């Protein structure tokens, strides 16, 4: 059974990888950013109960969440990890990720700068939670690792 909490800087392919895991490896995938009021959705049940209910229905699941790095969200991330989820952080070349980010119609450079400033301010917390579970998924040329390559880093070959 694999329970993964996937976070990271914007535009690093978290949703794309979660969707791929669902289709190719039969993981249950929840993209928390697509849930209105996703933090409240997560807080409806204690983390252990929330994860136990997911495990009962799906042996493998991934929650991807580009959470805002604030105290409330860090507390929730820590509680999910303490309850048994394995955290992974997607990172990479910040300039290339920015280029990808601003190509989205709904965002802009100011939003990126605000998110990255928060991430940089809380980098010690991120390192504490995610440790060595960090993957550089986008290089300076804007080339992303493929989903199978990411899978191999996270889970090894099958």
N, C-alpha and C positions, 0 to 999 in steps of 0.2 A: 504494500500500500504506500502510495506516494501522495503527500499533501504539500503543495507548494504555494507559498506567498511570493508573488513576483512584483517587484517595484523597480523604480529607476528613474533616470532623467527622462524628460519628455522626448518623444520621437525616436525611441530606441527599439521599437518593435514588440512591446509587451503584449498588446492586443493581438498582433499578428501571430506571435508565437503561441499564445493561449488558444487561438482559433485552430492553428495547425495541430497542437496537441490533442484537441478535441477530435478533429477529423482523422488524423493519422494514427494516434496512439490511444484513442478512446478515453481520454481524460474528460471529466466534467469540468467545464470552463465557465467561470463567472468573471466578467469584466466589471469590477465594482464601480468604475467611473460611469458606466451606462445606467446605473441604478440611481434614480433621483433620491436624494437624501441617503446616500450609501452608508454614511457613518451611522446614522440612526438604524438602518437596516442591519448592520453588523452588531449593533448594541442591543438588539431585541432579546438575545439569549447570551448566557455566559459563553466565553470562547470554547471551553471544553465541550459543552453541550452542542454548540453550533457545529464544531468539527466532528463530534461523534455522529450527529445526524447526517452529515455529508458522507462520512465513512460508511455508514450503514447502507447508503444508496449507491455510492461509487467508490471503488477501492482507490482510484487515482483521481485527484482533482487539483485544479490550479485556480487560485484567485489572483487576478492581476489588478493592481491598484497603484496608480500614480498619485499616492497620497500627498497632501500638503504637509510639509515637515513642521508640524506644530505639536505642542505637548499632548493634546487630545489624541491626535492620530498616532504619535509615537507610543502612547500608552496602549492603544488598541493593537498596534503591530506587535508590541512586546507580549501582550496577552495571547495573541494568536500563535506566536512562536513558542511561548511557554506551554501552550496547550498541544503542541506537537507539529505545527507547520514548519516546513523548512523554508527559510527566507533566501531569496536570490535577488540580487541587484543588477539591473542592466545599465551599463554605462558605455562610454566610448568617447570619440572625439567630439568635443562640445561644439565646435564650429560646424561640423558636418551635421550633427543632430539639430542644431539651430536652423540650418538651411532646410532640412526636412520639415522641421516644425513650422516654419513660416510659410511653407507651401500649402499648408492646410488653410482652408478658407475662413476658419472661425477663430484664428489666433493671430498674434502679432509679436513682434520683437520685444515689446514692453512686457507682455505676459511671460515670455521666456525669461527675460532678465529678472523679473520678480521671482519666478519659481527657482531659478538657479541661485539667486542670492539666498533664498531660504535654505536650499539644499547645502550650499557652502557653509552657511552659518551653523547648520546642524550636522556637519560631516562627521564629527566625533560620534554622535548618536548613531548615524547610519553605519559607520564602521563597527561600532559595538554590536549592533543587531545582526548585520549581514556578514561580518567577518570576511573570510576568504571566499564566500559565495558571491563573487562579483565577476561579471562577464563584460568585456569590452565588445559590444556587438556591432559597432559602426566605426570604420576607420576614417582617416583624414580625407580620403577620396570619396567618402559617402557610400562606401560599399559595406553592406551589412553581412554578418555571418548568416549562413542559411539556417533554417529551422533544424534540419538534421545535425548540423554542426553544433548548434546550441544544445540540442538534446544530448549529444555525445558528452559535452562538457558537464552537463548537469547530472546525467544518469549513467553514463558509460554506454558501451555498445551492448546490444541485445543479441 
